[in-house]
Amino acid sequence: MYFDPPLYERNRMRIALTQHSTNLVIILGMMQVSKKIPMEDPDTMNLIRLGYLVSNAIIISIYAYTHFLINKKKGNAPAFTPSASLPSN
């Protein structure tokens, strides 16, 4: 008996496959590019280090901005927590 998954499941599987294959293509492409870069040159290494630091600064700033927006939207309203009920004997 053949079971056909619902449409949303098939679309989710396609998206996952697309993301995996995209990541694989990017990784393999960057490996080929890194073979062409002269890693022995100190100026090239300093540029690579600078690029690494800049990319991390961009990632941290995006994280901080998103964190700020979430906290701004959340507001200062206290969360309601019901009181704990006593166990009955």
GIFENBEL-V797506 format. One record per residue. N is the residue number from 1. RES is the residue in one small letter. PHI is phi in radians with two decimals (999 if undefined). Layout:
n->{N:N}
res->{RES:RES}
phi->{PHI:PHI}
This chain:
n->{1:2:3:4:5:6:7:8:9:10:11:12:13:14:15:16:17:18:19:20:21:22:23:24:25:26:27:28:29:30:31:32:33:34:35:36:37:38:39:40:41:42:43:44:45:46:47:48:49:50:51:52:53:54:55:56:57:58:59:60:61:62:63:64:65:66:67:68:69:70:71:72:73:74:75:76:77:78:79:80:81:82:83:84:85:86:87:88:89}
res->{m:y:f:d:p:p:l:y:e:r:n:r:m:r:i:a:l:t:q:h:s:t:n:l:v:i:i:l:g:m:m:q:v:s:k:k:i:p:m:e:d:p:d:t:m:n:l:i:r:l:g:y:l:v:s:n:a:i:i:i:s:i:y:a:y:t:h:f:l:i:n:k:k:k:g:n:a:p:a:f:t:p:s:a:s:l:p:s:n}
phi->{999:-1.66:-1.88:-1.67:-1.17:-1.07:-1.06:-1.13:-1.18:-1.12:-1.15:-1.13:-1.15:-1.13:-1.11:-1.09:-1.13:-1.14:-1.14:-1.14:-1.19:-1.12:-1.05:-1.10:-1.12:-1.12:-1.11:-1.14:-1.12:-1.17:-1.13:-1.18:-1.17:-1.16:-1.19:-1.47:-1.47:-1.32:-1.33:-1.38:-1.31:-1.11:-1.14:-1.13:-1.13:-1.15:-1.16:-1.13:-1.11:-1.10:-1.08:-1.10:-1.13:-1.13:-1.13:-1.18:-1.13:-1.13:-1.10:-1.15:-1.19:-1.12:-1.07:-1.13:-1.13:-1.12:-1.07:-1.08:-1.13:-1.14:-1.18:-1.17:-1.30:-1.15:1.41:-1.88:-1.21:-1.24:-1.36:-1.47:-2.17:-1.20:-1.22:-1.25:-1.50:-1.34:-1.22:-1.59:-1.62}
